[in-house]
């Protein structure tokens, strides 16, 4: 019920507000979502690199004639 109320109020307010405010808010929320993802990528980079190496080794074993990237 609270979400529905916020949704209706948001539409009502958006009909009066300049769209630059909405776009600015959108850019801010995208940036705020990106920051934790970048930290996660940095923390998991070692595991990802190891997993990718394992994948290409298994790929080369299963498909011996195919080219694989060198790491």
Secondary structure as GFF3:
##gff-version 3
##sequence-region A 1 71
A	DSSP	alpha_helix	2	14	.	.	.	ID=ss1
A	DSSP	alpha_helix	19	62	.	.	.	ID=ss2
###
